[in-house]
Amino acid sequence: MTTSPLGPDAIHWMGVDYRTIMTTESTGGSMCIVDSISAPDTGPPRHIHHGADEAFVVLTGDVEFWIEGERFVRGPGQTAFIPRGKEHTFRIVSNIPSRHLVILTPGGFEGFFADMAAGQFRIPEDMPAIEDSAKRHNLSFTGPPLGDDD
């Protein structure tokens, strides 16, 4: 088995490596920070974080964001902010993986990544189990991943 570039405590789900580098517990619930590496041409289905703001810090690669119909690309050293309650998604558009930090305030969402990695759930085959965890983490899915035709 190959070790993640994020280290031996990283978790893996659907082509993405995740490592929580600041836990909700360590901040008294204020935030969590997840270090992630996503492969080219990957990204989640459209979704809404109902109770958390989300900030991305792109370290490598290029990431196209879609926030309620607005599209833009961020590269290394750039950021994107998604306010709670806004429908959004993203996709890696570079030919290299994107390493990015995901900062959620307040914290707690890192548990969703842990649930997904533990179950190795697949989209769309395992959507009932994925949506069950999403509901516990104040997340709802609203549409397909970002594609070339959007």
Residue pairs with C-beta under 8 A, 6 or more apart in sequence:
4 10
4 12
4 17
4 19
4 37
5 17
5 37
5 99
6 17
6 18
6 19
6 35
6 37
7 19
9 19
10 17
10 18
10 19
11 17
11 18
11 19
11 113
11 114
11 117
11 118
12 18
12 117
13 113
13 116
13 117
13 120
13 121
14 42
14 116
14 122
14 123
15 38
15 39
15 42
16 36
16 37
16 38
16 39
16 42
17 36
17 37
18 34
18 35
18 36
18 110
18 113
18 117
19 34
19 35
19 36
20 32
20 33
20 34
20 35
20 110
20 113
21 33
21 34
21 35
21 101
22 31
22 32
22 33
23 32
23 107
23 110
24 30
24 31
24 32
24 106
24 107
24 108
24 110
27 107
29 106
29 107
29 108
30 105
30 106
30 107
31 103
31 104
31 105
31 106
31 107
32 103
32 104
32 107
32 108
32 109
32 110
33 101
33 102
33 103
33 104
34 101
34 102
34 104
34 110
34 113
35 99
35 101
36 99
36 100
36 101
36 102
37 97
37 98
37 99
38 61
38 92
38 97
38 98
38 100
39 92
39 97
40 61
40 92
40 93
40 94
40 95
40 96
40 97
41 91
41 92
41 93
42 91
42 92
43 89
43 90
43 91
43 92
43 145
43 146
44 89
44 90
44 145
45 89
45 123
45 141
45 142
45 143
45 144
45 145
46 66
46 87
46 88
46 89
46 141
46 142
46 143
46 144
46 145
46 146
47 87
47 88
47 89
47 134
47 139
47 140
47 141
47 142
48 85
48 86
48 87
48 88
48 139
48 140
48 142
49 82
49 84
49 85
49 104
49 109
49 138
49 139
50 84
50 85
50 138
50 139
50 140
51 84
51 106
51 138
52 84
52 104
52 105
52 106
52 107
52 108
52 109
52 138
53 81
53 82
53 83
53 84
53 104
53 105
54 81
54 82
54 84
54 88
54 102
54 103
54 104
55 79
55 80
55 81
55 82
55 102
55 103
55 104
55 105
56 63
56 65
56 74
56 79
56 80
56 81
56 82
56 90
56 100
56 101
56 102
56 103
57 79
57 100
57 101
57 103
58 74
58 75
58 76
58 77
58 78
58 79
58 80
58 98
58 100
59 76
59 77
59 98
59 99
59 100
59 101
60 76
60 96
60 97
60 98
60 99
60 100
61 75
61 76
61 92
61 94
61 96
61 97
61 98
61 99
61 100
62 73
62 74
62 75
62 92
62 93
62 94
62 98
63 73
63 74
63 75
63 80
63 90
63 91
63 92
63 93
63 94
63 98
63 100
64 71
64 72
64 73
64 90
64 91
64 92
64 93
64 146
65 71
65 72
65 73
65 74
65 80
65 82
65 88
65 89
65 90
66 88
66 89
66 90
66 91
66 146
66 150
67 80
67 82
67 86
67 87
67 88
68 86
68 87
68 88
71 150
72 80
73 93
74 80
75 94
80 90
82 88
87 142
87 143
89 143
89 145
89 146
90 146
91 145
91 146
91 147
92 98
104 110
108 137
108 138
109 137
109 138
109 139
111 133
111 136
111 137
112 133
112 134
112 136
112 137
112 139
115 133
115 136
115 137
116 130
116 133
119 126
119 129
121 129
121 130
123 130
127 141
130 141
131 140
131 141
134 140
134 141
